[in-house]
Amino acid sequence: MSTRISDVGESWLIKFILSRISKIDGSKLGPGDDAFDFTSPRRVVCSGDTLVEHTDVPPEMTLRQVGRKAVVAVISDLAAKGAEPRYIVTQLGLRRDLRVEEFEELWAGLEDACKEYNVKIVGGDTNEADEIILSVFGIGFSDNPIPRTGARPGERVAVTGLFGATYTGLHALFNSITDKKWEKLRESVLNPKARLYEGILMAKSGLVTSSIDSSDGLAASLQQLSQASGVGIIIEDLPIDPLAAEYAKQFGLDLFDAVMFGGEEYELVVTLPDSAIDELNQKLSSFQGRLIPIGRVSEKKEVEVLWQGSVRRVVAGGWEHFVSKG
């Protein structure tokens, strides 16, 4: 019979967690203290994100992938600001019927992401919940964090990758479509990647005027940039993933929706002077990164997309908690 965390209690969880984290170099407070401390000569950039089992965990996602995804979401937020992530604080809401080995798998996923992005778990909290809830708070450093508010008319809008894979990948997962042809689409959902090094490089360059990650979908990201900067955006070339386009055609999905309203792509959406794109792409190519120009900043204070010979105004879209159904 499997041991459940209700059998071992919170004291076992805390002992397990403390055995997996280490004291921060130069800190006065160690693991198990009421808080943690650090010193920094640079700007401290912080962000938090919460993963909830019933809304954020699709079919086939393992608990290890769940743990990893919770960290990737926060790393992506820090990447959008150009911050170098350093520390993670985790708040774990766990079902009492969760098996010990399942918890260990979940924790292994957190550690996977921390190793991948070179961050340390330095503290947190545990509590009982009706479902798995992972709240992750990330702390990073930057000399020049990139705001959402800097876009100016005439600048270019660019992204770090193509869109549509997560929308179609979710469709494949929820409909048990397992053909290996679509594996890349499913993987985009199960094992997302944050554009960390692109974000850090762009912040260091000083060439990017505004930035946001696309975790809520391309449409929502464009709207949020537009509103924060008090400008309009017109998209001239949608960044369409060709495999997603093929999938959408085969299964009768709306390709425009797949590209604009997917979410959790964790790409970066940025604005910058036209003259800066080639310079940044040359720098980004050193680790196979790139910026794809997709449109321009305008004065109209609306988000519009040129699509199949007509102009579509983007009014609302993307994922919004308390409103979206999923």
N, C-alpha and C positions, 0 to 999 in steps of 0.2 A: 504493500500500500504506500502510495506516494506521500511524502511529508508536505503539508501545506504551511503557509506562513502563519496561519492562525494557530498552528501547533508549536511554532518556535517563538512567536511573538516579536514585538518591535525591538526588544533588546538584542535578539539575534541579528536582525536586519542592521541595526546600528553597528554592532560589532563587525559584521561582514563589510559594511561600507567603510568603516574606519581602517580596516585592514587593507583597503584598496586605494586610499588617498594618502598623500604625503604633505608635509609642511612646506609652505612657500618659503623659498630662500629669502632670508632677511626679515621674515615676519616674526612678530612677538607671540602671536596666538597660533597654536597648533591644531591639528585635527581633533574634533571632539569638544573644542571650546564653544562658547556661545556665539562667536562671530569669527571672522578672519580679517587680517589686515595686510596691507601691502603699501609700498611707496612707489611713486612714479614721477619722473620729471616731465612726462608727456601728458597730453590731454587723455582723460579717461573716458572711454565710450562704452555705454552699457545698453543692453537690449534683452528683452525677455520674450518667451513664446511658450504656449501651452498646447500640448497634444492630448486630445481626448479620444478614447478608444472608439466610441460609436460614430464619431464624425471624421476621424483622421486615419483610421486603420482599414484599408481595403482588404478584400479577400486575398489570400495567399501570402500576405505580409507576415513574416515571422516576428517573434518578439525581439529577436536580435536586431532585425531591421527597424522595428518600432523604436527601440532605444537609440539607434543611430540617427534615425530621421529627426527625433526630438532635438538632438544637438545640431544637426545640419541646418535646421530652420533658424536657429539663433546665429550660427556662423554666417548664414546668408545675409541676415540683417546687418551684422557688423561689417561684412564685405561691402555692402552697399554704401557704407559710410567710409570705406577705405581703412578700417581699423584692423590692427593685428590682434586677433583674439588671444587671450592668455589664460583666463580662469572661467570655470563653469560652476554654478551653484544649482543643485537639482532639488526639486520638490516632488516627491513621489506619492501619489495616491494609488493604493493597491487594493485589489479585491482580497478578502480574507481567505477565499478558496484558491488563490493563486498558489501553485506548487513551488517549492523551494527551487527546483531546477529551472522553472519558468522565470522566476525572479533573477536567477543567476544569468540566464540567457538575455533577459532584458538589460541587465547591468553590463553584460559583455558588449551589447550594442552601443551603449553610452561610451564605453571605453574605446571601441573601434573608432568612433568619430573623433574622440579626443586625440587618439594617436594620429589619425589621418590629418587633423588640422593643428596638431601640436599645442593642445590646451590641456589644462589640469582641472580635475574636479577637486574643489577645495572645501565643500560643505554642502549643507542642504537640510532636508527635513523629510520625515515619512509620516504617512497618515493612512487610515483606512478609508476606502471609497467603494462605491458600487461598481466602478469600472476602473480601468487603468487610466490615470491622469498623470502626465509628466509635464511639469513646469520647469523650464530651464532658463536660467538667467546668465547671460554672458557678459564678460568684462574684457575689453580690449583697449589698445592704445593707438593714438594717431597724432601726428603733428598737424594734420590738415584734413579733418573729417569733412566729407562732402554732404551738404544739406540737400533737401528737396526744393529749396526756395530760390535757387540761383539761375534758373532757366531764363533766357532772354530771347525776344523775337529775332529771327534770322539764324539762330543756332540750329545745328543738326540734332536729330534724335537718333540714338543708336542703341543696339542691344548686343549682349555677349553671346547669343546663341539663337537657335531656331525654336519655333513654338508649334504646338499641336500634339506633341508626343504624350504628354501626361493626360490630356483629354481622351485621346484614343486608347492610351494604355489602360486607363481606368475602365473604359468601355470593355476592353478585352478581359480584364480581371473580373469585372462584375458579370460578364456573360460567359465565363469559363472558356474563352477562346485561347487555345494553347499552342496553335501553330507556331513553329520556331521562326517563321518569317517575321512575326510581330514581337519577337523577344525583346528587341531594343525598346519598343514602346512600353512593354510591361516593366522592364528594368528601370525606365525613367521614373516610374512611380515607386517601385520597391527600394531602389537604391539611388536616391537623388544626390546630386553634387552641388556644392556651393561654389560660386565663382570668387573664391577668396583672393587668389593671387592677382586676378584681374582688378579687383577692387582696391587692393593695396597699391598696386602699381599706378592706377589712375589717380588715386589720392596724392601719391608722391609727385606725380607729374605736374599737378596744379592746373591741368588743362580742362578737367571736367567741371562743369558748373552746377549740375544737380544730378542726383542719383537715387534710385529706389530699387528694391528687389521685386521680382515678379511673383512672389508667393501667393498673392491674391488674384493672379491672372493679368495678362497684358492690358486688357481694357481698364481694369481697376487701377493698375500702376500708372498708366497714362493720365487717367483722370486725377489721381492724387498729385502727380507732378504738376499738372496744369493748374489745379486749384491752389497748391502751395506756392507756386511761383506767380500766380495771377496772369497766366498767359494761355494761349491756345496751342494745340498740336494738330498737325495734319500728317497722317501716315500715307506715304506714297507707295511703299513696297512692303507688304506684309512678310515677316520672316517665317516662311512656311517650311516645316520639316517635310521633306519629300516622302518619307515613309508614312508619316501621319496622313499626308494627302492621299496616298494610295489606299491606306486603311479606310479613311473616311469615304472614299469613292466606293470601295467594295462593300462596305456595310451601311451605306446610305446615311452617313452623318453629315451635318452641315460643316463644311471646312472653315468657314468664317468663324463660327462659334468655337470650333476646336482650337483655333489659333488665338482668338481674343479672350475666351472665357474659360480656359483650362484651369490655371492655377497650379501652384507648387512646382513650377519649372525651376525656380531659384536662379533664373538668369538676372542680370542687372540691366536696368533701363536707364540710360544717361542722356544728358545734353552736353554739347560742347561746340566750340567754333568749328566751322567746316575745315579750316586750315589745320586743325589738330588731329584729324582722324588718321591720316597717313603716318604721322609721327608716333601716335599711340599704337597703331597696328604693328609698326616695326618693332616696338618694345614688347608688345604682347606676343609676338610670334616666337619669342625665345622659349616660351613654354606652351606653344600651340594654342594660345588664346587669340581672340580677335574681337573687333567691333564691327557690327553690321549696320550701316546707315539705313534707316527705315523711313525717315520723314524729317519734318522741320517744325521749329517753334514759330508760332504765329501770334498775332495780336488779338485774335478773334475770341479768345477765352472759351473755346469749345474744342472737343476732341473729335476729329473727323478722319475717316479712312476712305481712300480711293479703292474701290473694290468692283471689279468686273464692269468698268466703264461708268460707274456712278459713285456719288459721295454718300457715305453712311455716317450719320452723326452718332457717336457713342454716348448714350445717356447714362446707362448703368450696366453693371456686369461684374463678373468675377465672383469670388467667394466672399460672403459677408455673414459672419456669425449672427444668430438670432433671426436672420431673414432667409438665407439660403437653405434649401432642403437637401439633405444628403444622408 
